[in-house]
Amino acid sequence: MLLALPLARREAEPETPGRPDDATGARQVIRRFLRHRLAVMGLVILAALAVLALFGRQIAPHDPNAIIADVTTDAPSPGHPLGLDPVGRDNLSRLIDATRISLSVGVGSVAIYVTIGVILGALAGYFGGWVDMVIMRLADVVLSFPTLMLILVVTAVVGPSFWNVILVLGLLGWPPVARLVRGEFLTLREREFTQAARALGARDSRIIFRHILPNASGPILVAATFGTAQAILVEAALSFLGLGVQPPQASWGNMLIAAQSLTVLEEKPWMWLPPGLMIFISVLAINFVGDGLRDALDPRLRR
């Protein structure tokens, strides 16, 4: 009888699905991810880009903002493998330094709108009723505007800068995440472990953050990964139009401004091709990682 009491007490405790085998589940997710060759390749590329972002100033051969006056041509040369930009700054150094800016915009803006989307989606999905109606109608209002046009208008009003781009993308990108989280919460709030926690008197905040949110983290992580790639593309578009990161601060988008000239497009590919390739490679790598995470976190999608 004495031995049965602790056992009965343990059985009465709410148990989040998968929690007793968290270590085993994590190993299975890692194994499934590592079997996705494109995702592993994308992760390696992202690691290399992260090194460039963190140590770019030390790796760059020149000051990215310094105007080199002792060179008579902007064409590639042994000292400047990617040539000089129209102002006379080293393109290779600016390309390396731009990695930090472009990745920071992607990660920073996604961190903001994922945080907003998770909080609002969790409240809407868990409480329902008028809370759900108000939050979802607000999301519908934001989604009713063409996203890029809304971003362009807001950026033009607040002014183009590095921090303003992050804030604008972060504050306008939350509705899809909120809808995703709401859908997960609508399902998980009816599961047995949630009902058990509620029956034992757990507070709503504990149920939301301790029991439901960890089980909804997989789709959120995948959405954040794909969102980072989208944010990099939007920043590049804004900077190309002159509404994003402003010179002399380098980003891959504003390095493409030189490509607005037909002469540069045809005769000086070293000015626009490298930043274009960096955008292509980074976005492709992030999408590969997102595909790998999606397949690893959902065994039903395994190939």
N, C-alpha and C positions, 0 to 999 in steps of 0.2 A: 504493500500500500504506500509506503513512504517513497519507494522508487517510482511509483506511478504518478505521484503528484508533480514532480518537475517535468515529466514527459507531457502530462496534460496541459501544464502551463505553457510549455513550448508550442504545443499544437494550437493553442488559442491565440498565439501572436500572429498578426497579419504578416503575410509573406509576399513580397513582390516577386512576380515570376522571374526566374532566372537568377535571383540574388544569391542563393546558396552556391550556385555554380558560376559565379561571376568570372573567376579565373579561367575556368574551362571554356566558358562562352567567349571570353576575350581571345583566348588562344585559337578558337575556331574561326573567329572573325579575322584574325591576323593571317591564319593559314589560307582562308578563302581569298583574302586581299592579295597575298603574295602569289597566288596562282593566276591572278589577273596580270599578265605580262605588261600590257599597255599601262595599267595603273602604276605598276612598279617603276616603269620607265618615266612616267609622269612625275612620280615622287622624287626620283633622282634629279630630274630637270628642275623641279621646284626647290630642292635642296641647294642646287648650284646657284639658282637665282637668289635664294635667301643669303648665301654667302656673299654674292655681289652686292645685295642690298645692305648687308651689315658692314662689310669691309670695303665698299666701293671706293671711298676716298683714299684708302691705302693702296688699293689695287690699281686705280686709274693712273696712267703715266703722266698726266698733266692736271692742273687745276681746271675743272670743267667749266668754270666761268671766266677764266683768264683769256684775254684776247692776245693771240700770238701775232706779233707785228713783224717778226723777222722772216716770215715765209711769204714768198711772192705768188704762190699758187694755192688754190684750195683743193687740188687733186690729191689722191692718196700718195704718200711718200713713206720711206722707211721710218721716219720719226712720227708720222701720223698715218697709220694704216687705213683709216677710214676718212682721211682728208679733214678739211675744215668746213665749218658751217658758214653761211653768208657773212656773219659778223667777224669771223676769224678765230673761232674757238674750236678746240680739238673734238671731233665727233666721237671718237672712241671713248674719251673720258666722259663726255656728256651722256653717251649711251649707257655706260656703267653706272653713272650717278642717277640716271633716270630710272633705273631698276628700283631703287629705294623709294622714289616718289610714286611711281605707278603701283607698286605692290602695296605701299602704305595706303593709298587711296582705296584700293580694293579691299584690303583687310579692315581698315578703319571704318569705312562706310557699312560694310557687312556686319561688323560687330555692333554698330549702332542699330541698324534696322532689325537684326535678329533679336537683340535684347528687347526692343519695343514690340516686335511681333510675337515673341514668346510670352511676354507679360500680358498683352491684350488678348492673344489667342487663348491663353490659359484661363483668364478670367471669363471670357465668353463661353468657352467650352465647359468649364466646371460649374459655373453658376447658372448659365442659361437665362431664360426670361428676358427682362428688360435690359440687363447687362449685355447679353448676347445681341439683342436687337440694336442697341446703340452702337456697339463696337463694329458690328458687321455692316451697318448702314454707313458708318464713317469710312470703313474700308471700301465700300462700293463707290462712295463719292470720290475718293482718291483714285480708284481704278477707272473711273469713268472718263478721266482725262487721258489723252495720249501721253504716255510716260515721258518720252524724249522731249516733246514740246513743253510739257510742264516743267521739266528739269531746266530746259533752256530759258524759259521765262523767269523762273525763280532765280537762277544763276545770274541772269542779266540784271535783275532787280537788286540782289544782295551784293553783286560785284564778283568778278572772277578772282579766285585765289585758291591755293592748295587746301586750306582749312574749310573754305566755303563749299568747295566741291564735295569734300567728305561729309559735311553736315547736310547738304542738299540731298545727296544720294542716300544718306542714312535716314533722314527724316521722311523721305518719300517712298522708300522701298519696302516698308514693313507689311502692307496688306497681304501679299501672297504667303508670307511666313505666318501671319496671324491666322489666315484661313487654314493652313496646313496644321498648325498646332491645335486650333479649335476642333478640327475633325478628329485628331488623335485623342483629345480629351473627351469628346463626346462618346467615343468607344471605351476608353479606359476607365472613365468614371463609373461605369456599370459593371466592371469586372469584380471578381470575388475579393481580391486583395484590397480594393478600395472600399467595398462594403464592410469588410472586416475591420479596417482601420477606423471607419466612421462609427461602427458599432462599439468599438472600444473607447470612443470619446476623443479621437485624435482631432486636433484643430484643422480647419480648412487649409491654412497655410502649410502645415506639415504634410497633409495628404497631397497637396498640389506639388510641392517641391521635393518631398522625400519619397513619395510612392508613384505618382503619375508621371511627372516630368522626366525622370530617368528612363522610363519605358518609352517615351516619345522622342528621346534624344537622337535616335538613328536617322529618321527623316529630316530632323532639323539640321543635323550635321551635313547631310547630303545637299540640302537646299542651300546652306551657307557656302559650301564648296562651289556649286554652280553659280551662286550669286557673286562670288569673288571674281570669277571670270567675266561675268556680265558687267560688273562695276569697272573693271579695267578697260573694257571696250567702250563704255559710256564716257569714262574720263578721257580716253584717247580722242573720242569724237568731240567732246567739249573743248579740249585743248587745241585740236585741229581747227576748230571754228573760232578760236581766240577767247573762249568763255571758261576755260579751265585753268590749269596751272600756268602761271605767267612767267615768261623769260625775265631775268636770266636763269631762273630755276628750270632745270631740264626735266621733261617727262617724255615718254615715247610719243605721246600725242602731239605736243608742241614741236617736237623735232620733225614731224611730218609736214609742218606748215610749209617748208621749202618745196614740197611736192605740188603746191598749188600752181607753180610755174611750169608751163609745158616744156620750156628749155631744160629745167632741172630734171623733169621726168625722163626726157629723152637722152640728155647728155651727161647728167651727174647722178647716176643711181646710188652712189655711195652716201648721198645726203638723206635719202628716204628709204632705201631698201633695208638697211640694218634695223632701224626702229620698227619698221613694218614687220620684219621677221621676228623681232623680239615679242611684239604683241601676239603674233600668230603662235609662236612656240609656247609662250606662257599660258595663253588661253587654252590651247590644245592640251597642254600638260595638266592644267587644273581640271578640265573636262574629263580626261582619262582617270585622274584620281577620283573624281566624283562618281564616274561609272563603277570604278573598283569598290568604292565605299558602298554604293547602292547594292551591288551584287553581294558584297561580304556581309552586310547587315541584314539582308533579306535572303535567306537560304532558298526561297522559292524561285529566285532569279538566277540561281547558279546554272552555268552552262555545262 
